[in-house]
Amino acid sequence: MQRNGRKNFIRAIEQISKGNQGAADVVAELGTMKDGGILPDSYPESAEPDDDFLMLSDAKVSDGDRVLLIWTDAEEIVVIGKVEGDEEDAG
């Protein structure tokens, strides 16, 4: 799954960089790292964190960190990095 996720992520970024966003449906949102997984803001508070996600290699995050993530057109989660700032600012 991770190998396909990486390929899909790279393809999505290539499509966006070419200005062909219609071919790569990518949605960005905030989430919270929790119990070794990611809990996107679109999930209900009571949901279990998703432990099937990709992370950029230089992203350093810990449980409780607010993060920026994208959903690829294959409905895979890619954590881009940690969101820093005031708790109110981070959502």
Helices and strands as residue ranges (DSSP letters): H 2-17, G 21-23, E 27-34, E 37-40, E 53-55, E 66-71, E 77-82
